[in-house]
Amino acid sequence: MSQVKFPLPEDRIPTAWYNIQSDLPEAAAPARHPATHEPLGPDDLAPLFPMALIMQEVSREPWIEIPDEVRDAYRQWRPTPLYRARQLEKALDTPARIYYKYEGVSPTGSHKPNTAVPQVYYNKAEGITRLTTETGAGQWGSSLAMAGALMGVDVQVYMVKVSYDLKPYRRGMMEAFGASVIPSPSEHTEAGRAILAEHPDSPGSLGIAISEAVEAAVQDPGAHYALGSVLNHVMLHQSVIGLEALEQMDLAGDYPDVIVGATGGGSNFAGLTVPFIGRALRGEQDVRVVAVEPAACPSLTKGTFAYDYGDTAHLTPLLKMHTLGSTFVPPSIHAGGLRYHGMSPLVSHLHATGVIEATNYNQIETFTAGIQFAEAEGIIPAPEANHAVVGAIREALRAKEEGAPRTILFNLCGHGHFDMQSYLDFMAGKLHAYEYPQSEIAMALAGLPGVTG
Ligand SMILES: *Cc1c(COP(=O)(O)O)cnc(C)c1O
């Protein structure tokens, strides 16, 4: 790959996305139809996604060209900076060299616009005028709303109710970009009404909001649905992060021994790591890769690798992934983000085949690390990003214990400027070291659809 795509062009933005599926020795399991359980064909997904994204979803080509219009939009915030965390190294008194790729410089403050822009672009190219989606903390909803505003496509966002109530500024941001925002569960959809009939006070969940957004898209022939994580085409778009980082590490004259990322649905993690993992799979250069998730939502470390629904009402295709069960509702005391019940099938496959490691930390550990990072480096990380920060700090402390220098790279996937309430709660001692109980996991997993393959 290095001969063809590197060095990057003069603007230092990749011209093509890298597809990890091309380098997998064994293909990841296909998505299956929720009713027949047969592998999905492209037509099955056509009510939800444009054909260009469906083809990316199943492609095993190594490179997929980035359209000029998408690169033009990327140019506003890409390439994102790669920093060496010298002050943090000093504070930790570690022989390790710590680097971080900073995605918080995007207009909405996270990596999410990297896929929001191409998703809106391909939908618009196929004549779609309206997109529906869900959002939890609001990062994805505001990114899709921004991309919709840039390209003139209407965006409707089902926002998990507890976030809608607690994060008015994220909602304001979406509305400023012209999107309509509906607290979920809502009366707008059958899925929402069914939940409300049983649990009128439901705080909502990503699984419920996805059901509502999918239902709303299917009912409007001019509308499609957009998902900000989990799916293969999202992992593909996010690869711009790692492609830039490969060149930037090279400019720094260094190469990571270990890469750390936070995993919710897996997209910022995959985005940074897959170009490096591809090099390792092709036998070019080895690397250790560690996924970090919350103890409150531990899909990779405590979930099961099995076919499951992506949503609560079981409208989505079945994906083979690490899952906590589609009825999972995260505890509302959990402030650390990363609350989805499932994990990207590609990241799950990499974990199941031993290519990557996974670990989890509770929210006291993640916020403690976030504050330590902020005091050293001057950037307040998003609560989600704190999972990568704590993972990187633990690796650096291990290097110190072992008296062995090493190079650590992690993804600082967003800033925390809209998340200061959770920092206030942490500093006021209101957060607990919550761990999702094993008994609850067992119960949720009893509801898996039981599809093997
Ligand atoms: C959405 C989001 C995540 C979780 O999604 P992934 O697909 O796992 O990246 C993590 N961090 C930030 C800042 C986010 O906005």
The ligand as an ORCA input file, in Angstrom:
! r2SCAN-3c Opt
* xyz 0 1
  C     -19.547      8.932     19.463
  C     -18.322      9.064     20.209
  C     -17.656      7.929     20.716
  C     -18.187      6.539     20.594
  O     -18.309      6.040     19.303
  P     -17.198      5.173     18.610
  O     -17.868      4.710     17.368
  O     -16.825      4.044     19.520
  O     -16.053      6.059     18.322
  C     -16.481      8.126     21.387
  N     -15.977      9.351     21.582
  C     -16.568     10.451     21.126
  C     -15.939     11.771     21.384
  C     -17.763     10.342     20.409
  O     -18.356     11.434     19.944
*
